Amino acid sequence: MQFTFAILLIISTVVVRNQIQYAQDREMGYSKNNLIHVDFVGDIDKNYSLIKQELLNSGSVTSVTKTMSGMTQNGSRTWGLRWPGEAPKDTNTSITLFSADADFVKTADLKLIEGRDIDIANYPTDSFAVLLNETAVKLMGFKEPVGQVLFSSDAKTKWQVVGVVKDYVSGSPYEDIPPIVIEGPGAWFNTMHIKLNSTHSTADNLAKAEQVFRKHNAAYPFDYQFVDQEYANQFENEQRTKTLSGLFATLAIFISCLGLFGLASFVAERRTKEIGIRKVLGASVPNLWGLLSKDFMLLVIISLFIASPVAYYFMNGWLQQYSYRTKISWWIFAAAGVGALSITLLTVSYQAIKAALMNPVKSLKTE
């Protein structure tokens, strides 16, 4: 039972670790390096144009845009967008809405597949321009998306598609990428994203940026968040689960090894005379080691066969909460079995070899 729980925890720890790594290795679709966002407080929204221009002039940043929310946060969900050729079954399809000003593609380093970025300076009508991601294009069935028109359910607002961007992770890294519609300046904004100049030190860039914000928003401190840190924070719960399962697995293995060590000592003591007779009759140390170890190995193998289906059942259920998830591979169970057998051999071998090396004269002297 001890080794059954130990193997179950080992498998669970590996599965959690694989799920975290699987999500961390996911292609994000945008660059989070040197990217910060600042929420609108005080006069930031009112002085946005001045702040943007002075940040660019300072040389501390390479690009600035304002958006609905942070890149790592979910946009708003809507069922109220319509488009030409929409099938009746798509009426209740949930679409993620995001909004961005000019230079969004440049600031987030998105990959533009078709068309262009939103650019209100050169295209005054871009107030109601939109960008679509690949998933949204597939959902809407557009063969030539650029130039298509989307409209609200009441048909009062029309949005023209000016470009298509490659799918990027919006919100949780464990979820499937939804259809995303990025609306232009005609929408609303709550934050701004700033791409720091990678040729200068981060400290210098932030110091210059702080001066600009103090000038135009003196009543509030310069409060910013790094996008890469916010992205990393989304793995906290899973990291905590991984750490706890690893600690419990280590504790279970330690307790199991103590039990094995004591049991091996007991068995070796009971079979002292048998070992002495076998040694007199020509048994080698490896033969005697195998004799004392095989029963323990058999028990661990039985534990593996009990723990594996139980671990698969629970961990497969745990993975179901994630849309973007890894698979439970066979090698996890094999590795857990090999690890448990190796630990068993290391624990039992000391007593087995000690008994096998004992002088048979001492073990048989009372006979």
C-alpha positions, 0 to 999 in steps of 0.5 A, spaced: 500 500 500 505 504 501 508 503 494 502 504 491 501 511 494 508 512 492 507 510 485 501 514 484 504 520 487 510 520 482 505 519 476 501 525 478 507 529 479 510 527 472 503 529 469 502 536 472 509 537 470 508 535 463 502 539 463 505 546 465 511 545 461 506 543 455 503 550 456 509 554 457 512 551 451 506 553 447 507 558 441 504 565 444 503 568 437 506 575 440 512 577 444 512 579 451 519 581 452 520 588 454 513 589 453 509 593 459 502 595 460 499 601 464 492 602 466 488 608 465 488 612 471 487 619 472 489 623 466 492 618 462 487 617 457 486 624 456 493 626 455 494 619 451 497 622 445 502 627 449 504 621 453 505 617 447 509 622 443 514 624 448 515 616 450 517 615 443 521 622 443 525 620 449 528 613 445 526 609 451 520 606 447 519 603 440 512 603 440 506 605 444 498 603 443 492 603 447 488 597 448 481 594 452 485 590 457 492 587 458 495 582 453 494 576 458 487 578 460 481 575 457 477 580 452 470 581 453 465 576 450 459 577 445 454 574 441 452 580 438 456 581 432 453 579 425 457 578 418 455 577 411 453 569 409 453 568 417 449 561 417 443 561 422 447 556 427 452 561 428 447 566 431 449 564 438 457 563 437 461 567 442 466 571 440 472 575 444 472 582 443 479 586 444 480 593 442 486 597 440 489 603 437 494 604 432 501 600 432 498 594 436 501 589 431 508 593 432 507 593 439 505 586 441 509 584 435 503 580 432 504 576 425 500 580 420 498 575 415 493 579 410 492 587 410 495 592 414 494 594 422 489 599 424 492 606 423 487 612 424 493 617 423 493 615 415 486 612 415 481 617 418 476 611 417 479 606 421 475 608 428 471 603 426 476 598 423 477 591 425 483 586 425 481 578 425 485 572 428 485 566 424 480 562 428 475 568 427 476 568 419 475 560 419 468 561 423 466 567 419 468 563 412 471 569 409 475 567 403 477 574 402 477 577 409 480 584 408 474 589 406 469 585 409 464 588 414 461 586 420 455 589 424 452 589 431 446 585 432 442 592 431 445 594 425 447 601 428 455 600 428 459 597 422 466 595 422 470 594 416 476 588 416 483 591 414 487 585 416 488 578 419 493 576 424 496 570 426 492 566 432 495 568 439 494 566 446 489 571 449 487 570 456 489 563 459 495 559 456 491 552 458 485 554 453 483 554 446 484 560 442 477 563 441 475 567 435 478 574 436 475 581 433 480 587 435 476 593 434 479 600 432 479 606 436 471 607 436 471 602 441 473 603 449 480 603 452 482 601 459 490 600 458 496 602 454 501 597 452 509 600 451 514 596 448 521 598 451 527 599 447 531 593 447 538 597 446 537 600 452 537 598 459 530 596 462 532 601 468 533 607 464 527 606 459 523 605 466 526 611 469 525 616 462 518 613 462 516 615 469 518 622 468 513 622 462 508 619 466 509 624 472 509 630 467 502 628 465 499 624 470 502 627 477 497 625 481 498 618 480 504 614 481 507 610 475 504 603 476 506 598 470 506 591 469 511 586 465 507 582 460 512 576 461 511 576 469 503 576 468 504 571 463 508 567 468 503 568 474 498 564 470 502 558 472 502 559 479 496 554 481 499 548 477 506 550 480 503 549 487 499 543 485 506 540 482 510 542 488 505 539 493 504 532 489 512 532 489 513 533 496 508 528 498 511 523 493 518 524 496 515 523 503 511 517 501 517 514 498 521 515 504 516 512 509 516 506 504 523 505 504 523 505 512 518 500 512 522 496 506 529 497 510 526 494 516 522 488 513 528 486 509 532 486 516 527 482 519 527 477 513 534 477 513 535 475 520 529 470 519 533 466 513 540 467 516 541 459 517 538 458 510 543 463 507 549 460 511 547 453 508 546 455 501 552 459 501 556 452 504 553 449 498 556 454 493 551 459 492 554 466 490 553 473 493 549 475 487 544 468 487 543 470 495 542 477 493 537 475 488 533 470 493 532 476 498 530 481 493 525 478 488 519 478 493 520 485 494 520 486 487 514 482 486 510 486 491 513 493 487 510 490 481 504 489 483 503 496 486 505 499 479 499 495 476 494 497 482 497 504 482 497 505 474 490 505 472 488 509 479 493 514 477 490 515 470 483 515 472 484 521 476 489 525 472 485 524 466 480 527 470 484 533 472 486 534 465 479 535 462 479 542 466 484 544 460 482 545 453 489 545 451 492 539 455 498 534 454 496 527 453 498 522 459 504 517 455 505 510 457 512 512 458 510 516 465 508 509 468 514 506 465 518 511 468 515 511 475 515 503 475 523 503 474 524 509 479 520 505 484 524 498 482 530 502 483 528 505 490 526 498 492 533 495 490 537 500 493 533 500 499 533 492 500 540 491 497 544 493 503 541 488 508 541 483 502 548 483 501 550 484 508 546 477 509 550 474 503 557 476 505 556 473 512 561 468 514 556 461 514 560 459 520 557 464 525 550 463 522 551 455 523 555 455 529 549 453 533 547 447 529 
